[in-house]
Amino acid sequence: MDRLSFIILLVLRHAEAVDKYSAMSVREILSAEELGVKENTIFKKIKRLIASGYAGQGMKDGKANTYFITPEGCERLKEERSQA
């Protein structure tokens, strides 16, 4: 896992985006933390996190997709922190 993916998961967990109802859009993730990257970069990282099972897609917010951290993603954060 790279640093940006780790930070995205941290933002989702900190915001309590843990299910499809409390999920966050890419813009909300960017506004929660100054990451210095474009929306498209976040979107690509989230797609990889979904494929890995660490994030899931929530309910639509207007036209925007939303995302949340899965229990597997929370476990992965713990593993990454224990290795530090």
Secondary structure, 3 states (H helix, E strand, C coil): CCHHHHHHHHHHHHCCCCCCCCCEEHHHHHHHCCCCCCHHHHHHHHHHHHHHCCEEECCCECCECEEEECHHHHHHHHHHHHHC
